Amino acid sequence: MKPSNLSQLQIDPAMKRRPGGSVKAIFVVVALALIAAAYFAWPKAGGERRVVGASSTSESPTATPNTTSAPQTSSRPAGGVPTPPATETVRSANALLTVSGYIINRERIEISPRFQGVVAWIGVKKGDAVAKDQIVVRLDDAEQRANLASAEGRLAAAQVALERAELAYRRIHDLFAQKVVSVDAADEARLAVAAARAAIREIDGQLDLARAYLDWTVIKSPISGVVLEKLAEPGELVTPQSFGGTRGPSTAVLAVADPRDLQVELDINETDLAKIALGDLCRVIPEAYPDKSYDGVVAEISPEANRQKGTLQIKVGIQNPDKFLTPELTAKVEFLRRD
């Protein structure tokens, strides 16, 4: 190649130099970006400062007075696993054991008729207060009144038969004294009188039974308390026996209980039985009214445990209950330490 051509291929030395202004601009932009990142990453006054390897946070001493920290709902250790909440402690310092159970009536009485009959009248409803021996139900008594009238008629006829037998015996006895009739005739007259008297005693018993059935048509409350449930309606057939199934006659008309005689029914774990004895003092706190408490005493310990659950049933009597205690609601019982 000719020298003239080679000279054309050479690069001018002035063109080999890179412009210094563009490189400086790049360095300036990168430096500004790093400064901005460091500014936003650095903790501000009053913010929390992270400490490497620590399990808690500390506030900067330059925090402003108006800065408040959000409440912590749960604490996390270094491993990141949340700490479980603390278990519930007993209410009182002198409580040995705390168990939850159900408030129940010590006695729930279902009033049933003594014989099959039809309800004619019910004088109470659910929630009504009743007194001992108060009339609450009347059954239809037409059949019983008829039986009573029939027994009274038989008794009157038997008394007439006795009077006739006694007259006959007196005549035959006089004739026997005169040796007019035989000994057999006198014995027959005497036995007729005895039979008439026996018939009267039998009818007297039937008459008493008829009166009893008539009295049983009037049903009274055996205790003073409150009507828990109304189990029959006027016109319904009731019976003291259950025939089975769901369409049979009702076996009770009312359920009553004394609201002043309440207990708490508890299932105690077998590992805690050694802590409880009959007569131990307790404190009863209804779940519905946790600010109220009642004195109690261990009134009953079941003689048999539940094998499947490993528990024993215990009943705690509540002393001086009031209107705030409702049967079948839950209550907490604290078994107090013995002195």
URVENQUI-V551100 format. One record per residue. N is the residue number from 1. RES is the residue in one small letter. D_LAST is the distance of its C-alpha to the last C-alpha in Angstrom with 1 decimal. Layout:
N|RES|D_LAST ; N|RES|D_LAST
//
This chain:
1|m|123.9 ; 2|k|125.9 ; 3|p|124.5 ; 4|s|124.6 ; 5|n|122.2 ; 6|l|119.8 ; 7|s|119.7 ; 8|q|118.7 ; 9|l|115.6 ; 10|q|114.2 ; 11|i|111.3 ; 12|d|111.8 ; 13|p|109.6 ; 14|a|108.6 ; 15|m|107.0 ; 16|k|104.9 ; 17|r|102.7 ; 18|r|99.4 ; 19|p|98.6 ; 20|g|96.0 ; 21|g|94.8 ; 22|s|93.1 ; 23|v|91.1 ; 24|k|89.8 ; 25|a|88.7 ; 26|i|86.7 ; 27|f|84.9 ; 28|v|84.2 ; 29|v|82.6 ; 30|v|80.4 ; 31|a|79.2 ; 32|l|78.4 ; 33|a|76.4 ; 34|l|74.3 ; 35|i|73.7 ; 36|a|72.5 ; 37|a|70.2 ; 38|a|68.7 ; 39|y|68.3 ; 40|f|66.4 ; 41|a|64.2 ; 42|w|63.2 ; 43|p|59.8 ; 44|k|60.3 ; 45|a|58.6 ; 46|g|55.1 ; 47|g|55.0 ; 48|e|52.8 ; 49|r|54.1 ; 50|r|53.5 ; 51|v|52.7 ; 52|v|53.7 ; 53|g|50.9 ; 54|a|48.1 ; 55|s|45.3 ; 56|s|45.0 ; 57|t|47.5 ; 58|s|48.2 ; 59|e|50.1 ; 60|s|53.4 ; 61|p|53.2 ; 62|t|56.2 ; 63|a|54.4 ; 64|t|55.5 ; 65|p|53.0 ; 66|n|53.7 ; 67|t|52.7 ; 68|t|49.4 ; 69|s|47.9 ; 70|a|46.7 ; 71|p|42.9 ; 72|q|42.1 ; 73|t|40.8 ; 74|s|40.0 ; 75|s|40.4 ; 76|r|42.6 ; 77|p|42.6 ; 78|a|45.9 ; 79|g|46.3 ; 80|g|46.4 ; 81|v|43.5 ; 82|p|41.2 ; 83|t|37.5 ; 84|p|35.2 ; 85|p|32.9 ; 86|a|29.3 ; 87|t|26.9 ; 88|e|24.8 ; 89|t|21.3 ; 90|v|18.3 ; 91|r|18.4 ; 92|s|15.1 ; 93|a|13.5 ; 94|n|10.0 ; 95|a|11.8 ; 96|l|11.7 ; 97|l|15.0 ; 98|t|17.8 ; 99|v|20.5 ; 100|s|23.5 ; 101|g|25.1 ; 102|y|27.4 ; 103|i|27.1 ; 104|i|28.8 ; 105|n|29.9 ; 106|r|28.2 ; 107|e|31.8 ; 108|r|35.0 ; 109|i|37.9 ; 110|e|41.4 ; 111|i|44.0 ; 112|s|47.0 ; 113|p|50.3 ; 114|r|51.1 ; 115|f|54.5 ; 116|q|56.5 ; 117|g|57.8 ; 118|v|58.6 ; 119|v|56.4 ; 120|a|58.3 ; 121|w|55.8 ; 122|i|52.3 ; 123|g|51.1 ; 124|v|48.0 ; 125|k|47.3 ; 126|k|44.3 ; 127|g|41.7 ; 128|d|42.9 ; 129|a|40.6 ; 130|v|41.6 ; 131|a|40.8 ; 132|k|40.5 ; 133|d|44.0 ; 134|q|45.6 ; 135|i|48.8 ; 136|v|48.3 ; 137|v|51.1 ; 138|r|54.5 ; 139|l|56.4 ; 140|d|60.2 ; 141|d|61.1 ; 142|a|64.9 ; 143|e|64.8 ; 144|q|62.5 ; 145|r|64.7 ; 146|a|67.8 ; 147|n|66.2 ; 148|l|65.3 ; 149|a|68.9 ; 150|s|70.2 ; 151|a|68.1 ; 152|e|69.3 ; 153|g|72.9 ; 154|r|72.5 ; 155|l|71.0 ; 156|a|74.0 ; 157|a|76.4 ; 158|a|74.7 ; 159|q|74.9 ; 160|v|78.6 ; 161|a|79.1 ; 162|l|77.3 ; 163|e|79.6 ; 164|r|82.7 ; 165|a|81.6 ; 166|e|81.1 ; 167|l|84.6 ; 168|a|86.2 ; 169|y|84.5 ; 170|r|85.7 ; 171|r|89.3 ; 172|i|89.2 ; 173|h|87.6 ; 174|d|90.6 ; 175|l|93.1 ; 176|f|91.4 ; 177|a|91.8 ; 178|q|95.5 ; 179|k|95.6 ; 180|v|96.7 ; 181|v|94.1 ; 182|s|92.7 ; 183|v|89.3 ; 184|d|88.3 ; 185|a|88.9 ; 186|a|86.8 ; 187|d|83.9 ; 188|e|84.1 ; 189|a|83.8 ; 190|r|80.8 ; 191|l|79.0 ; 192|a|79.8 ; 193|v|78.0 ; 194|a|74.9 ; 195|a|75.0 ; 196|a|75.2 ; 197|r|72.2 ; 198|a|70.2 ; 199|a|71.2 ; 200|i|69.9 ; 201|r|66.5 ; 202|e|66.4 ; 203|i|67.3 ; 204|d|64.8 ; 205|g|62.1 ; 206|q|63.5 ; 207|l|63.6 ; 208|d|59.9 ; 209|l|59.1 ; 210|a|61.2 ; 211|r|59.4 ; 212|a|56.0 ; 213|y|57.1 ; 214|l|58.3 ; 215|d|55.0 ; 216|w|53.2 ; 217|t|55.1 ; 218|v|52.9 ; 219|i|49.4 ; 220|k|46.5 ; 221|s|42.9 ; 222|p|40.5 ; 223|i|37.6 ; 224|s|37.2 ; 225|g|36.4 ; 226|v|38.1 ; 227|v|40.9 ; 228|l|39.7 ; 229|e|43.0 ; 230|k|46.5 ; 231|l|47.9 ; 232|a|51.4 ; 233|e|54.2 ; 234|p|57.0 ; 235|g|59.7 ; 236|e|57.5 ; 237|l|57.5 ; 238|v|54.2 ; 239|t|53.4 ; 240|p|50.5 ; 241|q|51.4 ; 242|s|51.5 ; 243|f|54.8 ; 244|g|53.6 ; 245|g|54.6 ; 246|t|54.1 ; 247|r|57.0 ; 248|g|56.0 ; 249|p|55.2 ; 250|s|51.8 ; 251|t|49.3 ; 252|a|47.3 ; 253|v|48.2 ; 254|l|44.9 ; 255|a|41.2 ; 256|v|38.8 ; 257|a|35.0 ; 258|d|32.7 ; 259|p|31.4 ; 260|r|28.7 ; 261|d|27.2 ; 262|l|26.1 ; 263|q|23.9 ; 264|v|23.3 ; 265|e|24.7 ; 266|l|23.4 ; 267|d|24.6 ; 268|i|22.0 ; 269|n|23.3 ; 270|e|23.2 ; 271|t|21.7 ; 272|d|18.5 ; 273|l|18.2 ; 274|a|15.9 ; 275|k|13.1 ; 276|i|13.5 ; 277|a|13.5 ; 278|l|15.0 ; 279|g|13.0 ; 280|d|10.5 ; 281|l|10.5 ; 282|c|13.0 ; 283|r|15.3 ; 284|v|19.0 ; 285|i|21.6 ; 286|p|25.2 ; 287|e|27.4 ; 288|a|30.3 ; 289|y|28.4 ; 290|p|25.9 ; 291|d|25.5 ; 292|k|24.0 ; 293|s|20.5 ; 294|y|19.4 ; 295|d|16.3 ; 296|g|16.2 ; 297|v|14.8 ; 298|v|15.9 ; 299|a|18.9 ; 300|e|21.0 ; 301|i|21.2 ; 302|s|24.8 ; 303|p|26.2 ; 304|e|28.5 ; 305|a|28.1 ; 306|n|30.6 ; 307|r|32.5 ; 308|q|34.3 ; 309|k|31.4 ; 310|g|28.9 ; 311|t|26.3 ; 312|l|24.6 ; 313|q|24.6 ; 314|i|21.5 ; 315|k|21.7 ; 316|v|19.2 ; 317|g|20.2 ; 318|i|20.7 ; 319|q|20.2 ; 320|n|23.2 ; 321|p|25.1 ; 322|d|28.2 ; 323|k|31.5 ; 324|f|30.0 ; 325|l|28.5 ; 326|t|31.3 ; 327|p|31.3 ; 328|e|32.0 ; 329|l|30.8 ; 330|t|28.2 ; 331|a|24.7 ; 332|k|21.8 ; 333|v|18.4 ; 334|e|15.2 ; 335|f|12.4 ; 336|l|9.2 ; 337|r|6.4 ; 338|r|3.8 ; 339|d|0.0
//
